[in-house]
């Protein structure tokens, strides 16, 4: 079986940064076991399998639509092409205040004695948002060693499936100004650290919009690869998240 496959870097200003994801085009549905084997072979945070909904659809035909709609297990996902990037139309999820004593062991395991300014929880996404003290800067967050190996033993209830560390941005100077920084960890899904995470920003956007009193935000995810996101909260309870994209590999998978 020969399957067209691509690797693209999302939220990237150039190749080899941002979030690398494999995209496999399917003519027919595959067994779930084969999906998992292909994803394991690609060894990336995400491997997407795209299958046409109608038999007459043709992957090789040039699509002139500016917006594509993908029917996913999480609902419809819309991607809109603009001159300076691709915009994802995503739901916006609130993050509610979280009692620190209920998650102190998780936080202590992950970041030790690092000072924490705020803790929020998103029940819709099962993500825990931990805001670090404003006394820290971007370089601190980038160099922070996060212990994800023991989180599976500390959090076994199923309440938390993702850990967001975030930090207020800094004024522009010699470096570009951002409203906030973040890193994201999901060992419960087998991902120690995700390079750049759109889903985490559906929670971060809600939180930082409230904190800063802004609807338009500029964010940077401080993984080793790094990724830049342009965020716009909409009046309909959704959020547009825009970033660059770079195609880095195109080939055929011999499955």
C-alpha positions in Angstrom: 0.0 0.0 0.0 1.4 3.4 -1.0 0.1 6.5 0.9 1.0 10.1 0.1 2.5 11.7 3.3 3.7 15.1 4.2 5.5 16.8 7.1 4.6 20.4 7.8 5.8 22.8 10.5 2.9 24.7 11.9 3.1 28.1 13.6 6.6 28.4 12.1 8.3 31.5 10.6 10.7 29.2 8.7 11.3 25.5 8.3 12.6 23.4 11.2 10.8 25.4 13.9 7.2 25.4 15.1 5.1 22.3 15.5 6.1 19.4 13.1 3.1 17.2 12.1 2.7 14.4 9.7 -0.3 14.4 7.3 -1.2 11.2 5.6 -3.8 11.2 2.7 -6.1 8.1 2.6 -8.3 6.9 -0.2 -10.0 4.4 2.1 -10.4 4.0 5.9 -7.6 2.1 7.6 -7.7 -0.1 10.7 -7.0 1.8 13.9 -4.0 -0.4 14.6 -2.4 0.7 11.3 -3.1 4.3 12.2 -1.1 3.8 15.4 1.7 2.0 13.7 2.1 4.8 11.1 2.0 7.5 13.8 4.6 5.6 15.8 6.8 5.3 12.7 6.6 9.1 12.1 7.4 9.7 15.8 6.0 13.2 15.9 3.6 14.9 18.3 0.8 14.7 15.8 0.0 12.5 12.8 -3.2 13.4 11.0 -5.0 11.1 8.6 -7.2 12.9 6.0 -9.8 10.9 4.2 -12.1 12.3 1.5 -15.8 12.4 2.5 -17.2 11.8 -1.0 -15.9 9.2 -3.5 -15.6 11.8 -6.3 -13.3 14.0 -4.3 -9.8 14.1 -5.6 -6.8 14.9 -3.5 -4.7 15.9 -6.5 -7.1 18.5 -7.7 -6.1 22.0 -6.8 -8.5 23.4 -4.2 -9.2 27.1 -4.8 -11.3 27.6 -1.7 -9.7 29.9 0.9 -11.4 28.0 3.8 -11.2 24.2 4.3 -13.4 22.3 6.7 -12.2 19.1 8.3 -14.7 16.8 10.1 -12.8 15.5 13.1 -13.5 13.5 16.3 -13.6 16.8 18.1 -16.1 18.4 15.7 -15.5 20.6 12.6 -12.2 22.3 12.3 -11.9 25.2 9.8 -8.6 26.5 8.4 -8.5 29.7 6.4 -5.7 30.8 4.2 -4.5 34.4 4.4 -1.5 36.1 2.8 0.6 36.0 5.9 -0.4 32.6 7.3 -3.1 30.1 8.1 -5.9 30.9 10.5 -7.5 28.1 12.6 -11.1 28.8 13.8 -11.3 27.2 17.2 -13.6 27.2 20.3 -12.6 29.4 23.2 -12.5 27.6 26.6 -12.6 29.4 29.9 -10.2 28.6 32.7 -11.7 28.7 36.2 -9.8 29.4 39.5 -8.3 26.2 40.9 -7.6 25.6 44.6 -3.9 25.3 44.9 -3.9 22.6 47.6 -5.7 20.2 45.3 -2.9 20.3 42.7 0.1 21.3 44.7 1.7 17.8 44.4 1.4 17.9 40.6 2.9 21.4 40.4 5.7 20.6 42.9 6.6 17.5 41.0 6.7 19.4 37.7 8.5 22.6 38.6 9.8 22.2 42.1 10.0 25.5 44.1 9.3 27.7 41.1 7.1 30.6 42.2 3.5 30.4 41.1 1.2 33.4 40.7 -2.1 31.9 39.6 -3.6 28.5 38.9 -6.6 27.8 36.6 -8.4 24.7 35.3 -10.2 24.1 32.1 -12.8 21.3 32.6 -13.6 21.3 28.9 -10.0 20.4 27.9 -8.8 18.9 31.1 -5.8 21.3 31.0 -4.3 22.8 34.1 -2.9 26.3 33.6 -0.1 27.4 35.9 1.0 31.1 35.7 4.5 31.6 36.9 5.4 34.7 38.9 5.8 38.0 37.0 9.3 38.2 38.5 10.4 35.6 35.9 11.2 36.4 32.3 11.2 34.5 29.0 14.7 33.1 29.3 13.7 31.6 32.7 10.7 29.8 31.2 12.8 28.6 28.2 15.5 27.1 30.5 13.2 25.7 33.2 13.6 22.0 33.7 10.1 20.4 33.9 9.8 16.9 35.4 7.2 15.1 33.3 8.3 11.6 34.0 6.6 11.4 37.4 3.4 13.2 36.6 1.7 10.0 35.6 2.2 8.7 39.1 1.1 11.9 40.8 -2.1 12.6 38.7 -4.0 9.4 38.3 -7.6 10.7 38.6 -8.0 11.6 34.9 -8.9 15.2 35.9 -5.7 16.7 34.3 -4.5 15.6 30.9 -2.3 18.6 30.0 -0.1 21.0 31.9 0.3 24.6 30.7 3.0 26.8 32.1 2.6 30.5 31.2 4.2 33.8 31.9 3.2 37.4 31.2 5.0 38.9 28.3 7.6 41.7 28.3 7.7 45.1 26.6 9.4 45.3 23.3 13.0 46.3 23.2 15.9 44.4 21.6 13.5 41.5 21.3 10.0 41.3 19.8 7.2 42.0 22.2 4.7 39.3 23.1 1.7 39.4 25.4 2.4 36.1 27.0 4.7 33.0 26.8 3.9 29.4 27.4 5.1 25.8 27.4 2.8 22.7 27.2 3.2 19.2 28.6 1.0 16.1 28.0 2.7 13.0 29.3 -0.8 11.5 29.9 -1.0 11.3 26.1 2.6 10.2 25.6 3.9 13.7 24.8 6.5 14.9 27.2 6.5 18.4 25.7 4.6 19.6 22.6 6.5 22.2 20.5 3.6 24.5 19.7 0.0 23.7 20.7 -3.1 25.3 19.2 -5.4 23.6 21.7 -3.5 25.0 24.7 -4.1 28.4 23.3 -7.8 28.0 23.2 -7.4 28.1 27.0 -4.5 30.6 27.2 -6.4 33.1 24.9 -9.4 33.2 27.3 -7.1 33.6 30.4 -4.8 36.3 29.0 -7.6 38.2 27.3 -9.2 38.6 30.7 -6.0 39.4 32.5 -4.8 42.0 30.0 -8.1 43.4 28.8 -7.3 42.7 25.2 -9.0 40.8 22.4 -6.0 40.7 20.1 -2.9 38.9 21.5 0.6 38.0 20.3 1.9 34.8 21.9 5.1 32.7 21.8 5.4 29.1 22.9 8.9 28.6 24.4 9.7 25.1 23.5 13.2 24.3 22.0 11.7 24.7 18.5 9.5 27.7 19.4 6.4 29.0 17.7 4.6 32.3 17.2 0.8 32.7 17.3 -1.4 35.7 16.4 -4.7 35.5 18.4 -8.0 37.2 17.9 -11.0 36.6 20.2 -14.3 36.8 18.4 -17.8 37.9 19.6 -19.3 34.4 18.9 -17.3 32.7 21.6 -14.6 31.4 19.3 -11.0 32.3 18.6 -8.9 32.8 15.5 -5.3 31.6 15.9 -3.0 32.4 13.0 0.5 31.2 12.3 2.9 30.5 9.5 3.4 27.1 7.9 6.3 25.4 6.1 6.2 22.2 4.1 9.4 20.3 4.9 8.8 16.8 3.4 6.6 15.2 0.7 6.8 11.6 -0.1 5.2 8.2 -0.2 4.7 5.8 2.7 5.0 2.1 1.9 2.5 0.7 4.4 
